[in-house]
Amino acid sequence: MPAITNHLPTAELQALDAAHHMHPFTTNDELAAQGARIITRANGVYLHDSEGNEILDGMAGLWCVNIGYGREELAEVAARQMKELPYYNTFFMTTHVPAIALAKEIASLAPAHLNHVFFAGSGSEANDTNLRMVRTYWAMKGKPSKTVVISRKNAYHGSSVGSGSLGGMSPMHAQGGLPIPDITHINQPHWWAEGGDATPNDFGLACAQELEATILAMGEDRVAAFIAEPIQGAGGVIIPPETYWPEVQRICDKYEILLIADEVICGFGRTGNWFGSETVNIRPDIMTIAKGLSSGYQPIGGSIVSDEIATVINSGEFNHGYTYSGHPVAAAVALENLRILQEENVLDHVRDVAAPALAEMWNGLGDHPLVGETKIIGMMGSLALTPKKETRAKFAADAGTAGYMCRERSFANNLIMRHVYDRLIISPPLVITPEEIKLMGQRARLALDEAYVQMKDLDLLKEAS
Ligand SMILES: *Cc1c(COP(=O)(O)O)cnc(C)c1O
């Protein structure tokens, strides 16, 4: 069999990819016609493709490569662990050192009352764990009717049947019979798009109070938990008004509703603290983790569980687990990632250097004729594209047309930004330097300028009526 390597011509690799590889969240026929970009290697904040481009990764992969690419230590730990113990499960009254050490380390980083970790292979799996765990918790407490989980429209919690149901993405719900029963979705605190004439703070409060209204409408005895990302990521980096989270916490406390903070993006430094829950000052009962836990070097996720829930769950058998729960290689790599984040003071770098520089760059784009609001917290930011910022107008063109054009121009200028409909989003590696942030800003502005000219030529700057 001839080897398929980086040395094959791009077109040949693209043809093979199109023939055999089905991409996630992609119209594969369109991709096949265009040809996928082939990433060959990466270092620091830069990706390299098969055409010799050096691309600044403004998304840290998929929000995960917090530590940057090319850290040899992680590769060495993985190799060492593979030689010593490549795999063993944690089902049969057994355990191993990487799982023990990682669970202990995570517990020491998490808020004081969260000291127990249930491992999974991904964020989706971890949220499936959470769904079953909160229902099981209430059943074991003698309240089996508490099964409903309240979530939010446009939330992202993963793509399995359970986690996709917890999420609030309507294009996902439209396929495959989601959501499953007893999951309900309230509005997101997305002032720019949905706030109407309300002030951001009034709108934030109203969104939070929808949680209370939903609990009261269903009955407290039906509701198990509320799940939310501290800052919505895939939904468009939506930073809620400051009134939102305190009110949600008050409501969860008042009605004894468990709070699940999905920290898959916000966790491990993204918002400038170890967890987004600290940044928005909430006290979750469970935190979902994945992505930045291993900086994406290995697939791993988990649920960090409160002492109270663990006490109840641990008193019986929880009939749940994954072959790769606590996988030794993934756990060893995650542990090494956490060691580096701590020993190199990466969170200090974020707080003192990178986040201020990123905010200055990002907010500086606010004067561009296509840009409405710019929003940023720590190392995640978004901006709204609009034909008229004063009225927060939408484009007459289909939602996402402008966003897609900006993203394409960004790719063409060797910067990876993503778009969510007509919002552009960034989430670079935490280790990015001020010089690299400056380059990011230059490329982002160039992309906006080029998209603006293109949209003007195509008469796409019209407002929706
Ligand atoms: C990515 C993501 C998930 C799902 O994680 P996977 O590892 O892709 O299964 C869950 N929640 C949030 C907030 C995410 O961003």
The ligand as a Tripos MOL2 file, in Angstrom:
@<TRIPOS>MOLECULE
LIG
   15    15     1     0     0
SMALL
NO_CHARGES

@<TRIPOS>ATOM
      1 C1        -16.9600   21.9030   22.5910 C.3       1 LIG1
      2 C2        -17.9690   22.0100   23.6730 C.ar      1 LIG1
      3 C3        -18.6090   20.8830   24.1870 C.ar      1 LIG1
      4 C4        -18.4460   19.5250   23.5870 C.3       1 LIG1
      5 O1        -17.1720   19.0360   23.7140 O.3       1 LIG1
      6 P1        -16.6700   17.8570   22.7210 P.3       1 LIG1
      7 O2        -15.3280   17.5190   23.2700 O.co2     1 LIG1
      8 O3        -16.6620   18.4340   21.3400 O.co2     1 LIG1
      9 O4        -17.6420   16.7550   22.8480 O.co2     1 LIG1
     10 C5        -19.4390   21.0400   25.2630 C.ar      1 LIG1
     11 N1        -19.6540   22.2420   25.8070 N.ar      1 LIG1
     12 C6        -19.0770   23.3490   25.3380 C.ar      1 LIG1
     13 C7        -19.3260   24.6510   26.0120 C.3       1 LIG1
     14 C8        -18.2180   23.2860   24.2410 C.ar      1 LIG1
     15 O5        -17.6740   24.3860   23.7430 O.3       1 LIG1
@<TRIPOS>BOND
     1     1     2 1
     2     2     3 ar
     3     2    14 ar
     4     3     4 1
     5     3    10 ar
     6     4     5 1
     7     5     6 1
     8     6     7 2
     9     6     8 1
    10     6     9 1
    11    10    11 ar
    12    11    12 ar
    13    12    13 1
    14    12    14 ar
    15    14    15 1
@<TRIPOS>SUBSTRUCTURE
     1 LIG1         1 GROUP 0 **** ****
